[in-house]
Amino acid sequence: MKKTSTRLADGRELIYYDLRDDSVRGATDRRPLDRTVTTSEIRRDPLLGDSVAIASHRQGRTYHPPADECPLCPSGGDRLSEIPDSSYDVVVFENRFPSLAGDSGRCEVVCFTSDHNASFASLTEEQAGLVLEAWTDRTSELSHLPSVEQVFCFENRGAEIGVTLQHPHGQIYAYPFTTPRTALMLRSVATHKEMTGGENLFDAVLERELADERVVLEGEHWVAFVPFAAHWPYEVHLYPKRRVPDLLGLDEEARTEFPKIYLELLRRFDRIFGENEPPTPYIAAWHQAPFGALEEFDGVVREDFALHLELFTIRRTSGKLKFLAGSESGMNVFINDVPPERAAERLREVASS
């Protein structure tokens, strides 16, 4: 992998990740852009303890542009985009309309391929491996920023999810705090560790799932399963079998196997509802340990956390979506219409031949 860092016309950082070591990236951004001005602010809810990002400047972000005006495609001729070069393998750049910025963190866009009509599932194993390298590198770099406490790599796929740009891409949020979801897990880990005299909760969960009927896909170094208490109609958790706190901790064997396992999962997701259905909308989310202090979680260290990827869709059956209504949105109590065992069975049924 070759990494090349440059700057866009408004000063934002852009980084090329190339498969070939002899790739040359010298194109400059020819757009007449002013410096990006953001108004991101973090406010804390005193009752729930949640942190909320207030980012009014995002109201003007790009919204469903036609394919020939896609800002994530390479630049060509008079058509200038966020990527100055005429082609790329993987590229990462600071979001022009970030939810988090400055002392409030940082937001980046990750373009998986220059092919506008592709999807992550259509990538080769080599291309998917390069995306993993980009995620890992950005996790490392962002973790050293003084305002960053947790790094979150994710992909939103599909208009049903709220995606406004159809080019295959994901995002990275670098939060200045430990997210509420992660804090809940860490508190559970701390409680379990104290009650059992030191047992790791992630290890216990993984051991139970490996012995159950909800395993969807298993390799030498990775295992994917539908969790016992799945929140979403079709939800899969992907774990490395050797517990590590973040992407940086993966060994070479796990990195090598990951593209094969993950691409198969994504391709199965597209087949859940039948060959004639539109692509399945999904969210793919990496859970990594915070880089900040963990004093509030008694007895827990970073190494107690287990890196894992959560993949789920809001489509519950053909032509129908799972909406977060009163119980879910008002009380955060999920109601799942699809039994996890049936979801796992279906995901095994649609395995590649």
C-alpha positions in Angstrom: 0.0 0.0 0.0 1.2 3.5 -0.8 -0.2 6.5 1.1 -0.2 10.0 -0.3 -1.5 13.0 1.6 -2.4 16.3 0.0 -4.7 19.3 0.5 -7.9 20.4 -1.2 -8.4 24.0 -2.3 -10.2 24.9 1.0 -7.4 23.4 3.1 -9.0 20.1 4.0 -6.8 17.0 4.0 -7.2 14.4 1.3 -5.3 11.0 1.4 -4.9 8.5 -1.5 -4.4 4.8 -0.6 -3.0 3.0 -3.6 -2.4 -0.7 -4.2 0.6 0.0 -6.4 3.8 1.5 -4.8 4.7 3.4 -8.0 1.4 5.4 -8.1 2.0 9.1 -8.4 -0.6 11.6 -7.1 0.2 15.1 -8.2 -3.2 16.5 -9.3 -4.2 19.8 -7.6 -7.7 20.9 -6.7 -8.7 23.6 -9.2 -12.0 24.6 -7.6 -12.4 28.1 -6.3 -13.3 27.1 -2.8 -13.4 29.3 0.3 -12.1 27.9 3.6 -14.7 25.6 5.2 -16.5 27.2 8.1 -18.2 24.9 10.6 -20.4 25.6 13.6 -20.2 22.2 15.3 -20.9 22.2 19.0 -21.2 19.4 21.6 -24.0 19.7 24.1 -24.6 17.3 27.0 -28.0 16.1 28.1 -28.0 16.3 31.9 -30.7 13.7 32.3 -29.6 11.0 29.9 -25.9 11.8 30.0 -25.8 11.8 26.2 -23.7 14.1 24.1 -25.5 15.8 21.1 -23.7 17.4 18.2 -25.3 20.6 17.0 -24.2 21.2 13.4 -26.5 23.7 11.6 -24.1 24.1 8.7 -25.0 20.6 7.5 -28.4 21.8 6.2 -26.6 22.9 3.0 -24.8 19.7 2.3 -25.0 18.0 -1.2 -28.3 16.1 -1.6 -28.9 13.4 -4.2 -26.9 14.9 -7.1 -27.2 13.3 -10.6 -24.5 10.7 -11.4 -22.6 13.1 -13.7 -22.3 15.6 -10.8 -21.2 13.1 -8.1 -18.6 14.8 -5.8 -17.0 11.5 -5.0 -16.2 10.4 -8.6 -12.7 11.3 -9.9 -12.3 14.7 -11.6 -12.2 14.8 -15.4 -11.9 17.7 -17.8 -14.1 20.5 -16.7 -16.0 18.3 -14.2 -14.2 18.9 -10.9 -15.0 16.9 -7.8 -13.7 16.4 -4.2 -11.0 14.1 -5.7 -8.6 16.1 -8.0 -7.1 13.0 -9.7 -8.6 11.2 -12.7 -8.7 7.8 -10.9 -8.1 6.3 -7.5 -8.1 3.1 -5.5 -9.3 4.3 -2.1 -9.4 7.9 -0.9 -10.1 9.5 2.4 -10.8 13.2 2.9 -12.1 15.6 5.6 -15.9 16.0 5.2 -16.9 19.4 3.7 -20.0 19.3 5.9 -18.8 17.7 9.2 -20.9 16.8 12.2 -17.8 17.1 14.3 -14.9 19.6 13.8 -12.1 21.3 15.6 -12.3 20.8 19.4 -15.5 18.8 18.8 -13.6 16.0 16.8 -13.3 15.3 13.1 -15.4 13.7 10.3 -13.9 12.0 7.2 -15.3 10.4 4.1 -13.9 7.1 2.8 -14.4 6.4 -0.9 -14.1 2.6 -1.5 -13.6 2.8 -5.3 -13.7 5.3 -8.1 -16.4 3.2 -9.8 -19.7 5.1 -9.2 -21.9 2.1 -10.0 -20.0 -0.4 -7.7 -20.8 -1.4 -4.1 -18.6 -2.7 -1.3 -19.9 -6.2 -2.1 -18.6 -5.9 -5.7 -15.1 -5.1 -4.6 -12.3 -7.7 -5.1 -10.6 -9.1 -2.0 -7.6 -7.0 -2.8 -9.7 -3.8 -2.9 -11.5 -4.7 0.3 -8.2 -5.4 2.0 -7.0 -1.9 1.0 -10.1 -0.4 2.6 -9.3 -2.3 5.8 -5.8 -0.8 5.7 -7.2 2.7 5.2 -9.6 2.2 8.2 -6.7 1.0 10.3 -4.4 3.8 9.3 -7.0 6.5 9.9 -7.8 4.9 13.3 -4.2 5.2 14.2 -3.8 8.8 13.0 -7.0 10.2 14.4 -6.4 8.6 17.8 -3.4 10.9 18.3 -5.4 14.1 17.9 -5.8 15.8 21.3 -9.6 16.3 20.8 -10.3 12.6 19.9 -11.3 9.9 22.4 -13.0 7.3 20.1 -12.8 6.5 16.4 -15.8 5.1 14.6 -15.6 3.7 11.0 -18.9 2.9 9.3 -20.8 2.6 6.1 -24.4 3.7 5.5 -25.8 2.0 2.3 -29.1 2.8 0.6 -31.5 5.7 0.3 -33.7 4.0 3.0 -30.9 4.6 5.5 -30.7 8.2 4.6 -27.7 8.1 2.2 -27.6 11.3 0.0 -24.7 10.3 -2.2 -24.9 7.0 -4.1 -21.2 6.6 -4.8 -19.9 3.6 -2.7 -18.4 5.3 0.4 -18.3 5.3 4.2 -17.4 7.7 6.9 -15.2 8.0 10.0 -16.2 9.9 13.0 -13.6 10.8 15.6 -15.5 11.7 18.7 -14.2 13.9 21.6 -15.9 11.5 24.1 -16.8 7.9 24.6 -20.0 7.2 22.8 -23.1 6.2 24.9 -23.3 2.8 23.1 -19.7 2.0 23.9 -20.1 3.2 27.5 -23.0 0.8 28.0 -20.8 -2.1 26.8 -17.9 -1.1 29.0 -20.2 -0.9 32.1 -21.5 -4.4 31.3 -17.9 -5.6 30.9 -17.0 -4.1 34.3 -20.0 -5.6 36.1 -19.4 -9.1 34.6 -15.7 -8.9 35.4 -16.4 -8.1 39.1 -19.2 -10.7 39.4 -17.1 -13.6 37.9 -13.8 -12.8 39.4 -12.2 -11.6 36.2 -13.9 -13.3 33.3 -14.2 -11.3 30.1 -17.8 -10.7 29.0 -16.9 -10.5 25.3 -15.1 -13.9 25.5 -18.1 -15.4 27.3 -20.6 -14.1 24.7 -18.4 -15.3 21.8 -18.0 -18.8 23.4 -21.8 -19.1 23.8 -22.5 -17.9 20.2 -19.9 -20.3 18.7 -21.8 -23.2 20.3 -25.3 -22.1 19.2 -27.4 -22.2 16.0 -27.1 -18.6 15.1 -23.6 -18.8 13.6 -23.8 -17.6 10.0 -20.2 -17.8 8.7 -17.0 -19.0 10.3 -13.4 -18.9 9.1 -10.1 -19.7 10.8 -9.8 -16.2 12.3 -13.3 -14.7 12.1 -16.8 -15.7 13.1 -20.1 -14.1 12.1 -23.4 -14.7 14.0 -26.8 -13.3 14.6 -26.8 -12.3 18.3 -29.2 -13.9 20.8 -31.0 -10.6 21.4 -30.7 -9.0 18.0 -32.3 -5.6 17.7 -32.8 -5.5 14.0 -34.6 -7.9 11.6 -31.3 -9.1 10.0 -28.3 -8.3 12.2 -24.9 -9.9 12.1 -21.9 -9.4 14.4 -18.5 -10.2 13.0 -15.7 -10.9 15.6 -12.1 -11.8 15.2 -11.6 -15.0 17.2 -8.6 -13.5 19.0 -9.8 -10.6 21.1 -8.2 -7.2 20.2 -9.4 -3.8 21.3 -9.3 -2.1 17.8 -8.3 -2.5 14.2 -4.7 -1.8 15.0 -4.6 -5.1 17.0 -5.4 -7.4 14.2 -2.6 -9.7 13.2 -1.6 -10.4 9.6 -3.6 -13.7 9.4 -6.9 -12.0 10.5 -6.2 -9.1 8.0 -5.7 -11.5 5.2 -8.9 -13.5 5.9 -11.2 -10.5 6.6 -12.0 -9.5 2.9 -13.2 -13.0 2.0 -15.4 -13.3 5.1 -16.8 -9.7 4.9 -17.5 -9.7 1.2 -19.4 -13.0 1.5 -21.5 -11.5 4.3 -22.4 -8.4 2.2 -23.3 -10.5 -0.8 -25.6 -12.7 1.4 -27.3 -9.5 2.6 -28.1 -8.6 -1.0 -29.8 -12.0 -1.4 -31.9 -12.1 1.8 -35.1 -11.0 0.1 -34.6 -12.6 -3.3 -32.7 -12.0 -6.5 -35.2 -9.6 -7.9 -35.3 -7.2 -4.9 -33.3 -3.9 -4.9 -30.0 -3.9 -3.0 -30.4 -4.4 0.7 -30.0 -1.1 2.7 -27.6 -1.6 5.6 -25.4 0.0 8.2 -22.0 -1.5 8.9 -20.4 -0.3 12.1 -17.0 -1.0 13.6 -16.9 -1.0 17.4 -13.5 -0.1 18.8 -12.3 0.6 22.3 -12.0 4.3 23.3 -8.5 5.8 23.4 -9.3 8.0 26.4 -9.1 7.1 30.0 -11.4 4.4 31.4 -11.4 5.3 35.1 -15.2 5.5 35.2 -15.5 1.8 34.3 -14.1 0.1 37.4 -11.3 -2.4 36.7 -11.7 -2.2 32.9 -8.7 -1.7 30.6 -8.7 -1.2 26.8 -7.7 -4.8 26.2 -10.9 -5.9 27.8 -12.9 -4.5 24.9 -13.4 -6.7 21.8 -13.3 -5.2 18.3 -16.3 -6.2 16.3 -18.3 -5.2 13.3 -22.1 -4.9 13.5 -24.0 -5.3 10.2 -27.7 -4.8 10.0 -30.6 -3.8 7.7 -33.8 -1.9 8.4 -35.7 -3.9 5.8 -37.8 -6.5 7.7 -39.3 -8.2 4.7 -39.8 -7.6 1.0 -41.0 -4.0 0.4 -41.3 -3.3 4.2 -39.0 -1.4 6.5 -38.5 -1.6 10.2 -39.3 1.9 11.6 -38.2 3.0 15.1 -41.6 3.9 16.5 -42.9 4.6 20.0 -41.2 1.8 22.0 -37.8 2.0 20.2 -37.6 5.8 19.8 -39.4 6.8 23.0 -38.1 4.2 25.4 -35.2 2.5 23.6 -36.9 -0.9 23.9 -36.6 -2.7 20.6 -39.2 -5.1 19.2 -37.8 -7.4 16.6 -40.2 -9.0 14.1 -37.8 -11.7 12.9 -36.5 -14.4 15.3 -32.7 -14.3 15.4 -32.6 -18.1 14.8 -34.7 -17.7 11.6 -32.5 -14.7 10.5 -29.4 -16.9 10.9 -31.0 -19.7 9.0 -31.9 -17.4 6.1 -28.4 -16.0 5.9 -27.0 -19.5 5.7 -29.5 -20.4 3.0 -28.3 -17.6 0.7 -24.6 -18.6 0.9 -22.6 -18.3 -2.3 -22.4 -21.6 -4.1 
